[in-house]
């Protein structure tokens, strides 16, 4: 539940704004620093170092864009928490909330598309899905963006500034007693989407990971090391998704139940609100961890990254080549073993 601070159903419950201001800034600052570093490097590699593109690269590139836009929305949020006051006006508030929610959704959706694409590549290599052209991949990406943005567009139509004077905040959630019917419906729709955005992608990730692992286990008989490496990668991707998004789903359901059936229970409401604050930090931690998925999911990205190491200052090379051959020979075989493809050759 990506609530920065949530006002209670009943006016007798206190808003945890002070605690929010203490807890969230350090967490979000870490998310921004790690996420922007990883995604800026990934964006640079995709734009300037990747020589050839395929559908998987296009999906991963869109995932970079989604993560990047989600992360650039956080500095304004951090500033508001440190000041305990939103100083950027109603228009920026609407845009900020829209970016946070829509790009989180896009990140989840595109991660799922990448998993499905790898599933077909590994388990059904002759399926017509694998003959997808770059043009078709662009249309798939546009469809995903349209699918996740459309439900969030109504957020831009309403004022989300709460408070007066020098104590205003930019909240999406509000007390039912103070909200119009349109806002109540919008908030309810958001909560439903938050839960569904976890359940369906999680089911797809589990299915794809289990099928890939089973397929490789059968295909790689006599080569258990390669099977174990492939399974570790699948487990790692599912674990990252669970850690980053399961708490959000649980706290969303918890706040929803308390607001609906126990509006007088301020203690439970307060606890779930605090948990939702922590889950927000975990949500955006996903954007910092996604570059790992790029390495696991794209051999072309791994090669481009190795070639870019001298440019990043991580490897010193006196040659004019992108990367010394000995470095390629040393690192690329190891990085290939991390791929979900898990080749048995």
Backbone torsions as a table, in degrees:
resi	resn	phi	psi	omega
1	UNK	NA	104.5	-172.7
2	UNK	-80.5	56.2	176.9
3	UNK	-91.3	126.2	176.3
4	UNK	-75.5	-44.3	172.8
5	UNK	-156.3	136.7	-170.5
6	UNK	-121.2	128.1	176.1
7	UNK	-79.8	144.0	-174.4
8	UNK	-75.6	165.8	176.5
9	UNK	-67.4	-39.2	-179.6
10	UNK	-105.3	143.5	-178.6
11	UNK	-70.0	-10.8	179.7
12	UNK	-78.5	-16.9	178.5
13	UNK	-84.7	136.5	-178.3
14	UNK	-85.7	143.5	177.0
15	UNK	-79.7	133.1	-177.4
16	UNK	-83.2	40.3	-174.1
17	UNK	-64.7	-39.2	-178.0
18	UNK	-64.8	-44.3	178.2
19	UNK	-64.4	-37.5	178.5
20	UNK	-59.2	-44.1	-177.7
21	UNK	-63.9	-26.3	179.8
22	UNK	-85.0	-39.4	-173.0
23	UNK	-79.7	-46.2	-165.6
24	UNK	-74.5	-42.9	-175.2
25	UNK	-53.2	-48.9	179.7
26	UNK	-60.9	-39.4	-179.4
27	UNK	-64.8	-47.3	-178.2
28	UNK	-68.7	-33.7	177.8
29	UNK	-63.1	-42.6	177.1
30	UNK	-62.1	-44.2	178.2
31	UNK	-58.5	-44.5	-177.4
32	UNK	-65.6	-46.4	-177.2
33	UNK	-63.1	-52.3	-178.9
34	UNK	-64.7	-43.9	-177.0
35	UNK	-66.3	-45.1	-178.9
36	UNK	-67.4	-39.1	178.3
37	UNK	-60.5	-51.4	-178.4
38	UNK	-64.4	-43.2	-175.7
39	UNK	-77.6	-29.5	174.7
40	UNK	-67.3	-41.4	175.6
41	UNK	-62.4	-44.5	179.2
42	UNK	-62.5	-42.0	179.6
43	UNK	-63.7	-41.2	178.6
44	UNK	-62.9	-42.9	179.7
45	UNK	-65.0	-44.7	179.7
46	UNK	-61.9	-40.3	-173.9
47	UNK	-81.3	-33.9	-170.1
48	UNK	-121.5	-17.3	-174.3
49	UNK	-114.4	-21.2	-178.5
50	UNK	-81.2	114.1	-173.8
51	UNK	-81.6	-30.4	-178.6
52	UNK	-130.6	144.1	-179.1
53	UNK	-117.2	145.4	171.2
54	UNK	-133.7	176.4	-178.6
55	UNK	-54.7	-40.2	179.9
56	UNK	-62.1	-41.2	177.9
57	UNK	-62.3	-39.6	179.1
58	UNK	-65.0	-41.2	178.0
59	UNK	-64.3	-42.9	179.5
60	UNK	-66.2	-37.4	177.5
61	UNK	-61.8	-42.7	177.0
62	UNK	-64.9	-33.4	175.8
63	UNK	-65.1	-39.1	175.4
64	UNK	-60.1	-46.0	-179.6
65	UNK	-60.9	-44.1	-179.8
66	UNK	-62.1	-46.2	179.4
67	UNK	-64.3	-41.1	-177.9
68	UNK	-64.0	-45.4	-179.9
69	UNK	-66.3	-34.7	176.5
70	UNK	-65.8	-40.7	-177.7
71	UNK	-70.6	-37.6	-178.6
72	UNK	-71.2	-12.3	176.3
73	UNK	-81.8	-13.6	-173.8
74	UNK	-78.0	-35.1	-179.1
75	UNK	-55.3	-39.5	176.9
76	UNK	-63.3	-38.0	178.5
77	UNK	-66.2	-41.3	178.2
78	UNK	-62.6	-44.7	178.6
79	UNK	-58.8	-43.9	-179.4
80	UNK	-64.2	-36.7	179.1
81	UNK	-69.8	-40.5	179.7
82	UNK	-67.8	-37.4	179.6
83	UNK	-82.0	-20.0	-168.2
84	UNK	58.5	34.4	-177.1
85	UNK	-163.1	131.4	176.7
86	UNK	-90.0	116.7	-173.4
87	UNK	-107.6	5.0	-170.2
88	UNK	-99.7	2.1	174.4
89	UNK	86.6	169.4	-175.8
90	UNK	-66.6	-42.7	-177.3
91	UNK	-60.9	-47.0	179.2
92	UNK	-67.3	-30.9	176.7
93	UNK	-62.1	-47.4	-179.9
94	UNK	-62.3	-45.1	-179.5
95	UNK	-64.9	-41.4	-179.2
96	UNK	-61.0	-48.4	179.2
97	UNK	-64.7	-40.0	179.1
98	UNK	-61.2	-44.8	179.3
99	UNK	-63.8	-43.9	-178.4
100	UNK	-59.3	-50.4	-173.4
101	UNK	-76.2	-45.8	-175.0
102	UNK	-68.6	-37.7	-178.4
103	UNK	-77.8	-27.5	170.3
104	UNK	-61.8	-45.6	179.2
105	UNK	-63.3	-42.1	179.9
106	UNK	-63.8	-38.7	179.3
107	UNK	-61.3	-45.0	179.2
108	UNK	-64.4	-46.0	-177.3
109	UNK	-63.2	-43.8	-178.2
110	UNK	-70.4	-34.4	174.8
111	UNK	-61.0	-38.5	178.2
112	UNK	-67.6	-41.0	178.0
113	UNK	-61.0	-42.4	178.5
114	UNK	-60.9	-43.6	-179.9
115	UNK	-62.9	-42.3	179.2
116	UNK	-65.0	-41.5	179.3
117	UNK	-60.9	-44.3	179.4
118	UNK	-66.6	-35.6	178.5
119	UNK	-59.0	-48.4	180.0
120	UNK	-66.1	-37.4	179.7
121	UNK	-62.1	-38.1	-175.0
122	UNK	-87.4	-52.3	-170.3
123	UNK	-85.4	-33.7	-178.9
124	UNK	-127.6	67.4	-173.4
125	UNK	-63.1	-20.0	-177.8
126	UNK	-102.3	6.2	179.0
127	UNK	-69.1	147.2	-178.1
128	UNK	-64.4	-19.1	175.6
129	UNK	-57.7	-32.7	-178.5
130	UNK	-76.0	-8.9	176.3
131	UNK	-93.2	14.8	178.8
132	UNK	-58.7	131.8	178.1
133	UNK	-87.0	168.0	177.4
134	UNK	-63.1	-36.3	178.2
135	UNK	-62.6	-43.2	178.1
136	UNK	-66.0	-37.0	177.9
137	UNK	-64.1	-36.0	176.0
138	UNK	-62.7	-43.6	179.1
139	UNK	-65.2	-38.3	176.4
140	UNK	-62.2	-43.8	179.3
141	UNK	-63.0	-43.8	178.4
142	UNK	-62.7	-38.7	178.4
143	UNK	-63.7	-41.4	178.5
144	UNK	-62.0	-46.2	178.4
145	UNK	-60.3	-44.1	179.2
146	UNK	-62.4	-40.0	-178.2
147	UNK	-64.5	-39.4	-176.0
148	UNK	-87.8	-26.5	-177.8
149	UNK	-81.4	-37.8	-174.8
150	UNK	-53.2	-47.5	179.8
151	UNK	-67.0	-17.5	-178.0
152	UNK	-93.0	-14.4	-177.9
153	UNK	-56.4	-39.8	179.3
154	UNK	-57.3	-21.9	177.7
155	UNK	-60.9	-29.0	-178.0
156	UNK	-74.6	-10.9	-174.1
157	UNK	-91.6	-6.7	-173.3
158	UNK	-126.0	151.4	176.5
159	UNK	-80.7	124.9	-178.4
160	UNK	-112.5	12.6	177.4
161	UNK	-77.2	127.7	178.8
162	UNK	-118.5	145.4	179.3
163	UNK	96.3	179.4	-179.2
164	UNK	-138.1	162.8	175.4
165	UNK	62.7	-128.1	-177.9
166	UNK	-97.7	20.7	-179.8
167	UNK	-128.0	33.4	179.6
168	UNK	-82.7	152.7	175.9
169	UNK	-139.2	156.4	179.6
170	UNK	-101.8	96.3	-179.2
171	UNK	-114.9	145.6	170.9
172	UNK	-88.5	-35.1	-176.7
173	UNK	-92.6	148.7	-178.5
174	UNK	-150.2	168.6	178.0
175	UNK	-66.5	138.2	178.6
176	UNK	-61.5	-31.5	-178.3
177	UNK	-67.7	-27.3	-176.7
178	UNK	-99.8	-4.4	-171.5
179	UNK	-100.1	151.7	172.2
180	UNK	-76.4	165.5	179.7
181	UNK	-62.0	-35.8	179.7
182	UNK	-62.2	-42.0	179.2
183	UNK	-66.1	-40.8	179.1
184	UNK	-59.2	-45.4	179.3
185	UNK	-64.7	-41.1	-179.3
186	UNK	-63.0	-43.4	179.2
187	UNK	-65.1	-43.4	178.9
188	UNK	-61.7	-41.5	178.9
189	UNK	-63.5	-39.9	178.4
190	UNK	-61.5	-43.0	-178.6
191	UNK	-65.0	-40.5	177.7
192	UNK	-62.1	-44.9	179.7
193	UNK	-62.7	-39.9	-179.3
194	UNK	-60.3	-41.8	179.3
195	UNK	-70.1	-47.0	-178.4
196	UNK	-64.8	-35.3	179.7
197	UNK	-65.3	-19.2	175.2
198	UNK	-91.8	-46.7	-171.7
199	UNK	-62.7	-52.8	-175.7
200	UNK	-68.0	-48.0	176.7
201	UNK	-61.4	-38.3	179.1
202	UNK	-62.6	-42.0	178.0
203	UNK	-61.8	-42.1	180.0
204	UNK	-67.1	-41.8	179.4
205	UNK	-63.3	-42.7	178.6
206	UNK	-63.7	-45.6	-179.9
207	UNK	-60.1	-49.8	-178.1
208	UNK	-62.4	-42.5	-178.2
209	UNK	-66.0	-43.7	-179.8
210	UNK	-65.2	-43.5	-179.2
211	UNK	-66.8	-40.7	178.1
212	UNK	-63.3	-44.7	179.9
213	UNK	-62.8	-43.4	179.5
214	UNK	-64.1	-42.9	-179.4
215	UNK	-62.6	-45.8	-178.8
216	UNK	-68.1	-33.0	178.5
217	UNK	-63.6	-40.0	178.4
218	UNK	-72.8	-38.4	-175.4
219	UNK	-75.7	-32.7	-172.9
220	UNK	-103.4	38.2	177.3
221	UNK	-57.2	130.4	-179.3
222	UNK	89.8	-3.4	178.0
223	UNK	-128.7	66.5	-174.7
224	UNK	-63.8	-29.3	-179.0
225	UNK	-61.1	-42.7	-179.6
226	UNK	-67.6	-37.4	177.7
227	UNK	-64.2	-45.1	-178.9
228	UNK	-63.0	-39.5	178.6
229	UNK	-63.9	-44.9	179.6
230	UNK	-63.4	-40.8	-179.9
231	UNK	-67.5	-36.7	178.5
232	UNK	-63.2	-39.1	178.3
233	UNK	-64.5	-46.3	179.1
234	UNK	-59.3	-45.0	-179.8
235	UNK	-64.2	-39.4	-179.3
236	UNK	-62.8	-43.0	-179.1
237	UNK	-64.9	-44.2	178.3
238	UNK	-64.6	-40.4	-179.2
239	UNK	-63.8	-42.1	177.9
240	UNK	-60.5	-43.6	179.6
241	UNK	-62.9	-42.9	-179.5
242	UNK	-64.0	-47.9	-177.4
243	UNK	-62.6	-40.1	-174.9
244	UNK	-79.0	-33.1	-169.9
245	UNK	-118.3	-19.4	177.6
246	UNK	-63.1	-45.4	178.3
247	UNK	-57.4	-37.9	177.9
248	UNK	-60.4	-44.4	-178.6
249	UNK	-65.5	-44.1	-178.8
250	UNK	-64.1	-45.4	-179.2
251	UNK	-69.3	-32.8	175.5
252	UNK	-61.2	-47.5	178.8
253	UNK	-64.1	-40.7	-179.7
254	UNK	-62.1	-49.1	178.8
255	UNK	-63.2	-39.3	179.2
256	UNK	-59.7	-47.2	-179.2
257	UNK	-64.7	-44.1	-178.3
258	UNK	-65.1	-43.9	178.6
259	UNK	-61.9	-37.0	-173.8
260	UNK	-83.3	-39.5	-170.2
261	UNK	-117.1	-16.6	179.9
262	UNK	-137.1	59.7	-176.2
263	UNK	-65.3	-17.3	179.7
264	UNK	-87.6	-12.1	-174.0
265	UNK	-84.7	80.0	-176.2
266	UNK	-68.1	-32.3	-179.0
267	UNK	-63.1	-48.2	179.0
268	UNK	-65.6	-40.5	179.0
269	UNK	-60.5	-44.3	-178.6
270	UNK	-62.3	-43.7	-179.0
271	UNK	-63.5	-45.4	-179.6
272	UNK	-67.6	-32.3	177.2
273	UNK	-66.1	-41.2	177.0
274	UNK	-63.3	-40.7	177.1
275	UNK	-64.9	-35.8	178.5
276	UNK	-66.2	-30.9	177.5
277	UNK	-65.6	-44.5	178.0
278	UNK	-64.4	-39.9	-178.6
279	UNK	-64.5	-28.2	176.8
280	UNK	-62.0	-43.8	177.8
281	UNK	-61.7	-39.0	177.6
282	UNK	-67.4	-36.0	177.6
283	UNK	-53.6	-51.3	-175.1
284	UNK	-81.3	-13.7	171.4
285	UNK	-62.3	-28.1	177.4
286	UNK	-57.9	-37.8	179.5
287	UNK	-65.5	-28.2	177.5
288	UNK	-78.8	-26.4	-177.5
289	UNK	-91.3	-16.9	-177.7
290	UNK	-58.4	-34.4	177.0
291	UNK	-54.7	-26.8	175.7
292	UNK	-63.6	-37.4	179.0
293	UNK	-64.7	-35.8	178.9
294	UNK	-60.4	-41.6	-179.3
295	UNK	-66.8	-42.9	-178.8
296	UNK	-67.7	-34.3	-165.7
297	UNK	-98.5	-11.8	-175.1
298	UNK	-136.8	113.2	177.0
299	UNK	-65.3	-35.0	178.9
300	UNK	-65.4	-37.5	178.2
301	UNK	-66.6	-41.3	179.3
302	UNK	-61.1	-43.7	179.6
303	UNK	-64.4	-42.0	179.3
304	UNK	-65.5	-36.0	179.2
305	UNK	-66.9	-43.2	177.1
306	UNK	-61.6	-41.2	178.5
307	UNK	-66.1	-24.1	-177.5
308	UNK	-92.0	-6.6	-176.8
309	UNK	-55.7	-43.7	177.2
310	UNK	-61.6	-37.9	179.9
311	UNK	-66.2	-30.5	-179.7
312	UNK	-82.5	-5.3	-179.6
313	UNK	80.2	7.9	-179.4
314	UNK	-84.3	-21.8	178.6
315	UNK	-135.6	131.6	178.6
316	UNK	-90.8	129.3	179.3
317	UNK	-138.1	126.3	177.4
318	UNK	-85.0	-13.2	-179.9
319	UNK	-79.4	162.9	179.1
320	UNK	-89.1	-4.2	178.2
321	UNK	-71.4	161.1	-177.8
322	UNK	-61.3	-37.9	-179.0
323	UNK	-158.9	138.0	-179.8
324	UNK	-57.9	145.6	-177.9
325	UNK	-63.6	-34.9	-178.8
326	UNK	-64.0	-30.7	179.7
327	UNK	-71.9	-40.1	176.7
328	UNK	-60.3	-46.2	-177.8
329	UNK	-64.6	-29.7	-176.5
330	UNK	-81.1	-41.8	-171.3
331	UNK	-96.8	-38.8	-173.8
332	UNK	-60.0	-41.4	178.2
333	UNK	-59.5	-38.2	179.3
334	UNK	-67.4	-41.2	-177.9
335	UNK	-70.9	-31.9	176.5
336	UNK	-63.3	-34.0	-178.7
337	UNK	-68.4	-16.7	177.5
338	UNK	-81.7	-15.4	-175.7
339	UNK	-63.8	144.2	178.1
340	UNK	-65.9	-18.5	179.1
341	UNK	-63.9	-34.6	174.8
342	UNK	50.8	51.9	-177.4
343	UNK	-55.9	141.2	-179.8
344	UNK	-96.4	3.4	-177.0
345	UNK	-76.6	NA	NA
